[in-house]
Amino acid sequence: MADPAAMSLKQLANDAGAYEFDKSTLYAARSGKLKEVKSLMQLANDAGASTVAQSGKLKGVIRIFDTTLRDGEQSPGATMTTEEKIQVAHQLVRLNVDTIEAGFPAASPGDLLAVREIARTTRGNDVAIAGLARASVSDIDAAWEAVCDAERPVIHVFLATSDIHLKHKFNIDREEALQRVKNMVRYARNLCSTIEFSAEDATRSDWDYLCRIFETAIASGATTINVPDTVGYTSPQEYEALFNYLRNRVPGIEDVVLSAHCHNDLGMATANTLAAIKAGARQVEVTINGLGERAGNTAMEEVVMALRTRPDYFGNITTRIDTQEFLATSRMVSRLTGIPVQPNKAIVGENAFAHEAEIQQEGMLKNPLTYEIMTPQSIGWSNRKLVMGKHSGRHGLDARLRQLGHKLDADQLKVAYSRFIALANEKKHITDAELLYIVESGKETPAAV
């Protein structure tokens, strides 16, 4: 069976007058060669990039749709009580997210109660509250009951669109699914003015069928169209091409918000989300710490700081997030879910702004820009850390001792460094108490006045 992405891209290239392309490339693609399929993906990307540039949509603000309390809480072991979910929701308000997906109301009475309380207690903070619903009347009714008191309620309707899901999970065909999208999105829109529709497993769906699904959802009243990489299957170039393909093929798509939702099964969730932004996505669905099912979701802190750190590359796109709240939010979510943050986690990990190697410590002491592309304070850290271990040099030791109140001359530092290295070779890290002992136990190393 031909690859649906390749077939869709070949159709894109074949459309008369749509784009210019090299005939030899098209011929090679028909022979099924991967590199030529990649060339056609680039063709779709180039066409999409041109359209975005001409429409002036490269600039703007990305909406942050936080799903920590829904998709994140579905991570094994991450279940929170209603009170804990309310705590997180109010911290997300301080973080200044645009939308909080507060839960899946039809899943349980407790989930409905938590979403309803979050909807009520966050009023007055200019934040949308979303409830997830399968494409069924009972789910949509439960979602509306939960979010109707929100200042800005959202019903988020989803239905899988890949053949593997339609066949094995629902036992329905494509036309039945299309009709269900039409009926259920229309039903939801009669209740709520803001409707998001998600095509579950979009990245493994036939691209042309996906266009029909989204066209139907928009015509039925959807205001946001979400393109989920549900199983973390896609790659950045392919995901970008898919967004460009949809933007150039789906009638009415220019009147709705395009959203990206990625999972991290192959470790590419953040890269895929950023690729979608380049292709015109103006909402990203993310979680704190990358929390989520299986390998997790796209980490909000990574996407936001990438946009902030590289405005030159991402066309000056920004968010409304107060990044100085990231650390507090990360620690709260970790504490309440019981899921620790790995030390080398980007942005919020304990080692994100820690330096042990001599060459890095010396560079940092001369100019932090040598090894840091953002300040720790911009995330909520009080300062960077110079970790004392066997890789540390004299410059690092001297700097840390000065912070502890000891100013040594060259000879004193030589003696202290020798004793420090001897101890560092016996253990992983040297504590401040041990540094003070090294200095103060040596008669030749008096404390600085």
C-alpha positions as CSV (number, residue, x, y, z in Angstrom):
1,M,0.0,0.0,0.0
2,A,1.3,3.4,-0.9
3,D,2.3,5.7,1.9
4,P,-0.6,8.2,2.4
5,A,1.7,11.1,3.1
6,A,3.6,10.4,-0.1
7,M,0.4,10.1,-2.1
8,S,-1.0,13.3,-0.7
9,L,2.3,15.1,-1.5
10,K,2.3,13.8,-5.0
11,Q,-1.2,15.0,-5.5
12,L,-0.1,18.4,-4.1
13,A,2.7,18.5,-6.7
14,N,0.3,17.4,-9.5
15,D,-2.3,20.1,-9.0
16,A,-2.2,22.2,-12.1
17,G,-0.7,25.6,-11.6
18,A,-0.5,25.2,-7.9
19,Y,3.3,25.2,-7.6
20,E,6.3,25.0,-9.8
21,F,8.3,21.7,-9.5
22,D,10.9,19.8,-11.3
23,K,9.5,17.0,-13.4
24,S,12.4,14.7,-12.7
25,T,11.7,14.9,-9.0
26,L,8.0,14.1,-9.5
27,Y,9.0,11.1,-11.7
28,A,11.3,9.8,-9.1
29,A,8.7,10.2,-6.4
30,R,6.3,8.0,-8.4
31,S,9.0,5.3,-8.3
32,G,8.7,5.4,-4.5
33,K,12.1,6.7,-3.6
34,L,12.3,8.2,-0.1
35,K,14.6,11.0,-0.9
36,E,12.3,12.3,-3.7
37,V,9.3,12.1,-1.3
38,K,11.3,14.3,1.0
39,S,11.8,16.7,-1.9
40,L,8.0,16.8,-2.3
41,M,7.6,17.5,1.4
42,Q,10.0,20.3,1.0
43,L,7.9,21.5,-1.9
44,A,4.9,21.6,0.3
45,N,6.9,23.4,3.0
46,D,8.2,26.0,0.6
47,A,4.7,26.7,-0.7
48,G,3.3,27.0,2.8
49,A,6.1,29.2,4.0
50,S,5.5,31.5,1.0
51,T,1.8,31.7,1.8
52,V,2.5,32.5,5.4
53,A,5.1,35.1,4.6
54,Q,2.8,36.8,2.0
55,S,-0.1,36.9,4.5
56,G,2.1,38.5,7.2
57,K,1.3,35.8,9.7
58,L,4.8,35.1,10.8
59,K,4.5,37.6,13.6
60,G,2.1,37.3,16.4
61,V,1.3,35.7,19.7
62,I,1.1,31.9,20.2
63,R,-1.8,30.7,22.4
64,I,-0.7,28.4,25.2
65,F,-3.2,25.6,25.8
66,D,-2.1,23.8,28.9
67,T,-3.3,20.2,29.3
68,T,-1.3,19.3,32.4
69,L,-4.6,18.7,34.3
70,R,-6.0,16.5,31.6
71,D,-3.4,14.8,29.4
72,G,-0.7,15.3,32.0
73,E,-2.7,13.7,34.7
74,Q,-3.3,10.7,32.5
75,S,0.4,9.9,33.1
76,P,0.6,6.7,35.2
77,G,0.7,7.6,38.9
78,A,0.0,11.3,38.3
79,T,-3.6,11.4,39.5
80,M,-4.4,14.5,41.6
81,T,-7.3,15.3,44.0
82,T,-9.8,18.1,43.2
83,E,-8.0,20.4,45.7
84,E,-4.6,19.7,44.1
85,K,-6.0,20.3,40.6
86,I,-7.3,23.7,41.8
87,Q,-3.9,24.5,43.2
88,V,-2.3,23.8,39.9
89,A,-5.0,25.7,37.9
90,H,-4.4,28.8,40.0
91,Q,-0.6,28.5,39.4
92,L,-1.3,28.2,35.7
93,V,-3.2,31.4,36.0
94,R,-0.2,33.1,37.5
95,L,1.9,31.6,34.7
96,N,-0.6,33.4,32.3
97,V,-1.6,30.5,30.1
98,D,-4.4,31.2,27.6
99,T,-6.4,28.0,28.1
100,I,-6.5,25.4,30.9
101,E,-7.8,22.1,29.8
102,A,-9.0,21.2,33.2
103,G,-10.0,17.6,32.6
104,F,-12.2,15.0,31.0
105,P,-15.6,15.5,32.7
106,A,-17.2,12.4,31.3
107,A,-14.4,10.2,32.7
108,S,-15.7,10.3,36.3
109,P,-17.9,12.4,38.7
110,G,-14.7,13.6,40.4
111,D,-13.3,14.8,37.2
112,L,-16.5,16.7,36.3
113,L,-16.5,18.3,39.8
114,A,-12.8,19.4,39.5
115,V,-13.3,21.0,36.1
116,R,-16.5,22.8,37.3
117,E,-14.7,24.1,40.4
118,I,-11.7,25.3,38.3
119,A,-14.2,27.0,35.9
120,R,-15.8,28.9,38.7
121,T,-12.7,29.8,40.8
122,T,-10.7,31.1,37.8
123,R,-13.3,33.6,36.7
124,G,-12.0,37.2,36.3
125,N,-8.5,36.1,35.2
126,D,-9.0,36.1,31.4
127,V,-8.3,32.4,31.0
128,A,-10.3,29.9,29.0
129,I,-11.3,26.6,30.6
130,A,-11.7,23.6,28.4
131,G,-13.3,20.3,29.0
132,L,-12.5,17.3,26.8
133,A,-15.3,15.2,25.2
134,R,-15.5,12.3,22.8
135,A,-17.7,12.8,19.8
136,S,-20.9,11.7,21.6
137,V,-23.8,13.6,23.1
138,S,-23.3,12.3,26.6
139,D,-19.6,13.4,26.7
140,I,-20.4,16.8,25.2
141,D,-23.2,17.4,27.7
142,A,-20.8,16.5,30.6
143,A,-18.2,18.8,29.3
144,W,-20.6,21.7,28.9
145,E,-22.0,21.1,32.5
146,A,-18.4,21.3,33.7
147,V,-17.2,24.4,31.9
148,C,-20.4,26.5,31.4
149,D,-19.6,28.7,34.4
150,A,-16.2,29.6,33.1
151,E,-15.4,33.1,32.0
152,R,-14.4,31.7,28.6
153,P,-15.7,28.1,28.3
154,V,-14.4,25.7,25.6
155,I,-15.7,22.3,24.6
156,H,-12.9,20.2,23.1
157,V,-14.4,17.4,20.9
158,F,-12.2,14.7,19.5
159,L,-12.5,11.7,17.2
160,A,-9.8,9.4,15.8
161,T,-9.3,9.7,12.0
162,S,-6.6,7.1,11.2
163,D,-7.7,3.9,9.5
164,I,-6.2,1.8,12.3
165,H,-8.3,3.6,14.9
166,L,-11.5,3.6,12.8
167,K,-11.2,-0.1,12.1
168,H,-9.9,-1.5,15.4
169,K,-11.3,0.9,18.0
170,F,-14.6,2.0,16.5
171,N,-15.4,-0.5,13.8
172,I,-16.7,2.3,11.5
173,D,-15.7,3.5,8.1
174,R,-14.5,6.9,7.0
175,E,-17.9,8.2,6.0
176,E,-19.5,7.2,9.3
177,A,-16.7,9.1,11.1
178,L,-17.2,12.1,8.9
179,Q,-20.9,12.2,9.7
180,R,-20.2,11.8,13.4
181,V,-17.8,14.8,13.3
182,K,-20.5,16.9,11.5
183,N,-23.2,16.0,14.0
184,M,-21.2,16.2,17.2
185,V,-19.4,19.5,16.4
186,R,-22.7,21.0,15.4
187,Y,-24.2,19.8,18.6
188,A,-21.4,21.2,20.7
189,R,-21.5,24.5,18.9
190,N,-25.2,24.9,19.8
191,L,-24.1,24.8,23.5
192,C,-20.8,26.8,23.4
193,S,-19.4,29.5,21.2
194,T,-15.8,28.1,21.3
195,I,-15.3,24.6,20.0
196,E,-12.0,22.9,19.4
197,F,-12.0,19.8,17.2
198,S,-9.2,17.3,17.4
199,A,-8.5,14.5,14.9
200,E,-6.9,11.9,17.1
201,D,-4.0,10.2,15.5
202,A,-3.9,12.8,12.7
203,T,-0.3,12.1,11.8
204,R,-1.1,8.6,10.8
205,S,-4.3,9.6,9.0
206,D,-4.6,9.9,5.2
207,W,-3.9,13.6,4.4
208,D,-6.7,14.1,1.9
209,Y,-9.2,12.4,4.3
210,L,-7.9,14.7,7.1
211,C,-8.7,17.7,4.9
212,R,-12.3,16.5,4.5
213,I,-12.6,15.9,8.3
214,F,-11.4,19.4,9.1
215,E,-13.5,21.0,6.3
216,T,-16.5,19.3,7.9
217,A,-15.6,20.4,11.4
218,I,-15.1,24.0,10.4
219,A,-18.4,24.1,8.5
220,S,-20.1,22.6,11.5
221,G,-18.8,25.4,13.8
222,A,-15.4,24.5,15.1
223,T,-13.3,27.5,16.0
224,T,-10.0,25.7,16.6
225,I,-8.6,22.8,14.6
226,N,-6.1,20.6,16.4
227,V,-3.7,18.3,14.6
228,P,-2.5,15.8,17.2
229,D,0.6,13.6,16.9
230,T,-1.1,11.3,19.3
231,V,1.5,8.5,19.4
232,G,4.6,10.6,18.8
233,Y,5.0,9.2,15.3
234,T,5.9,12.2,13.1
235,S,9.1,14.1,12.5
236,P,9.5,17.9,12.3
237,Q,9.8,18.1,8.5
238,E,6.8,15.9,8.0
239,Y,4.7,17.7,10.6
240,E,5.5,21.1,9.1
241,A,4.6,19.7,5.6
242,L,1.2,18.5,7.0
243,F,0.3,21.9,8.4
244,N,1.3,23.6,5.1
245,Y,-0.8,21.0,3.2
246,L,-3.8,21.6,5.4
247,R,-3.5,25.4,5.2
248,N,-3.4,25.2,1.5
249,R,-6.2,22.7,1.1
250,V,-8.9,23.1,3.7
251,P,-11.6,25.7,2.9
252,G,-12.2,28.1,5.8
253,I,-9.0,27.1,7.7
254,E,-7.9,30.7,7.5
255,D,-10.8,31.7,9.8
256,V,-9.9,29.3,12.6
257,V,-7.0,28.7,15.0
258,L,-4.7,25.9,14.0
259,S,-3.3,24.0,17.0
260,A,-0.5,21.5,17.5
261,H,-0.5,18.7,20.0
262,C,2.5,16.4,20.2
263,H,3.7,13.4,22.2
264,N,7.3,12.5,22.9
265,D,7.5,8.8,22.1
266,L,10.4,9.4,19.7
267,G,11.8,12.3,21.7
268,M,10.7,14.9,19.1
269,A,7.6,16.5,20.7
270,T,9.2,20.0,21.2
271,A,10.9,19.9,17.8
272,N,7.6,18.9,16.1
273,T,5.7,21.6,17.9
274,L,8.1,24.3,16.9
275,A,7.9,23.0,13.3
276,A,4.2,23.4,13.4
277,I,4.6,27.0,14.6
278,K,6.8,27.7,11.6
279,A,4.0,26.3,9.4
280,G,1.3,28.5,10.8
281,A,0.1,26.9,14.0
282,R,-1.0,29.6,16.4
283,Q,-1.9,27.4,19.4
284,V,0.2,24.8,21.1
285,E,-1.0,22.2,23.5
286,V,1.6,21.5,26.1
287,T,2.2,20.4,29.7
288,I,4.4,21.4,32.6
289,N,7.5,19.3,32.8
290,G,6.4,17.4,29.6
291,L,4.1,15.4,31.8
292,G,1.8,13.0,29.9
293,E,0.9,9.5,28.8
294,R,3.7,7.1,27.9
295,A,6.8,9.3,27.1
296,G,4.9,12.5,27.8
297,N,3.7,15.6,26.0
298,T,5.5,18.6,24.7
299,A,7.0,20.6,27.6
300,M,5.5,24.1,27.8
301,E,8.7,25.5,29.2
302,E,10.8,24.2,26.3
303,V,8.6,25.7,23.6
304,V,8.1,29.1,25.3
305,M,11.8,29.5,26.0
306,A,12.8,28.4,22.4
307,L,10.5,31.2,21.0
308,R,11.9,33.7,23.5
309,T,15.5,32.7,23.0
310,R,15.4,32.5,19.1
311,P,13.1,35.3,17.9
312,D,15.3,35.7,14.9
313,Y,14.5,32.2,13.8
314,F,10.9,32.0,14.7
315,G,9.9,35.4,13.2
316,N,9.5,37.3,16.5
317,I,6.6,35.1,17.6
318,T,6.0,35.3,21.3
319,T,3.6,34.2,24.1
320,R,1.9,35.8,27.1
321,I,3.7,33.5,29.5
322,D,5.3,34.9,32.6
323,T,8.4,32.8,32.4
324,Q,9.6,33.7,35.9
325,E,6.8,31.4,37.2
326,F,8.2,28.3,35.4
327,L,10.3,27.0,38.2
328,A,7.5,27.4,40.8
329,T,5.0,25.7,38.5
330,S,7.3,22.9,37.7
331,R,8.0,22.2,41.4
332,M,4.4,22.3,42.3
333,V,3.4,19.8,39.6
334,S,6.2,17.5,40.5
335,R,5.3,17.6,44.2
336,L,1.6,17.1,43.7
337,T,2.0,14.3,41.2
338,G,4.9,12.6,42.8
339,I,6.8,12.5,39.5
340,P,10.3,13.9,39.9
341,V,11.9,16.2,37.2
342,Q,15.0,14.6,35.8
343,P,18.1,16.6,36.8
344,N,19.2,17.4,33.2
345,K,15.6,18.4,32.1
346,A,15.8,21.5,29.9
347,I,14.9,24.8,31.6
348,V,13.6,23.5,34.9
349,G,16.0,20.6,35.8
350,E,18.3,21.0,38.7
351,N,21.3,20.9,36.4
352,A,19.9,23.3,33.8
353,F,22.0,26.1,35.1
354,A,24.7,24.1,36.9
355,H,28.3,24.0,35.9
356,E,31.1,21.7,37.2
357,A,33.7,21.4,34.4
358,E,36.6,23.8,34.8
359,I,36.4,25.2,31.3
360,Q,32.7,26.1,31.7
361,Q,33.2,27.5,35.2
362,E,36.0,29.8,34.0
363,G,34.0,30.9,31.0
364,M,30.9,31.6,33.2
365,L,32.9,33.7,35.6
366,K,34.2,35.8,32.8
367,N,30.9,36.1,30.9
368,P,27.8,34.0,31.5
369,L,26.9,34.2,27.8
370,T,29.8,31.8,27.1
371,Y,27.7,28.9,28.3
372,E,24.2,30.1,29.0
373,I,21.7,31.2,26.3
374,M,19.1,32.5,28.9
375,T,19.4,33.7,32.4
376,P,18.4,31.5,35.3
377,Q,16.4,34.4,36.7
378,S,14.2,34.5,33.6
379,I,12.9,31.0,34.6
380,G,12.6,31.7,38.3
381,W,15.9,30.4,39.6
382,S,17.7,32.7,42.0
383,N,21.1,32.1,40.4
384,R,23.2,29.7,38.5
385,K,25.2,27.0,40.4
386,L,28.9,26.3,40.3
387,V,29.0,22.7,41.3
388,M,32.2,21.7,43.1
389,G,33.5,18.3,41.9
390,K,36.6,16.7,40.5
391,H,36.2,18.5,37.2
392,S,36.2,21.9,38.8
393,G,39.2,24.2,38.5
394,R,40.9,26.8,40.7
395,H,38.8,29.7,39.2
396,G,35.6,27.9,40.2
397,L,36.9,27.0,43.7
398,D,38.1,30.5,44.3
399,A,34.8,32.0,43.2
400,R,32.8,29.7,45.5
401,L,35.1,30.3,48.5
402,R,34.6,34.1,48.0
403,Q,30.9,33.6,48.0
404,L,31.3,31.7,51.3
405,G,33.4,34.6,52.8
406,H,36.9,33.4,52.2
407,K,39.4,35.4,50.1
408,L,42.6,33.5,49.5
409,D,45.9,34.6,48.1
410,A,47.7,32.5,45.4
411,D,49.6,30.3,47.9
412,Q,46.6,29.7,50.1
413,L,44.5,28.9,47.1
414,K,47.1,26.4,45.8
415,V,47.0,24.5,49.1
416,A,43.2,24.6,49.3
417,Y,42.9,23.4,45.8
418,S,45.2,20.4,46.4
419,R,43.2,19.4,49.4
420,F,39.9,19.9,47.5
421,I,41.0,17.7,44.5
422,A,42.1,14.9,46.9
423,L,38.6,14.9,48.5
424,A,36.8,15.3,45.1
425,N,38.4,12.2,43.9
426,E,36.8,10.3,46.7
427,K,33.2,11.6,46.3
428,K,30.9,13.0,43.6
429,H,30.2,16.5,44.9
430,I,31.8,18.6,47.6
431,T,29.4,20.4,49.9
432,D,29.8,24.0,51.2
433,A,30.5,22.6,54.7
434,E,33.3,20.5,53.3
435,L,34.8,23.5,51.5
436,L,34.7,25.6,54.7
437,Y,36.4,22.7,56.5
438,I,39.1,22.6,53.9
439,V,39.8,26.3,54.3
440,E,39.3,26.7,58.1
441,S,41.2,23.6,59.1
442,G,44.3,24.9,57.5
443,K,46.3,27.3,59.6
444,E,47.8,28.8,56.5
445,T,44.3,29.6,55.1
446,P,42.7,32.2,57.4
447,A,39.1,33.5,56.9
448,A,38.9,36.7,55.0
449,V,38.1,39.8,57.0
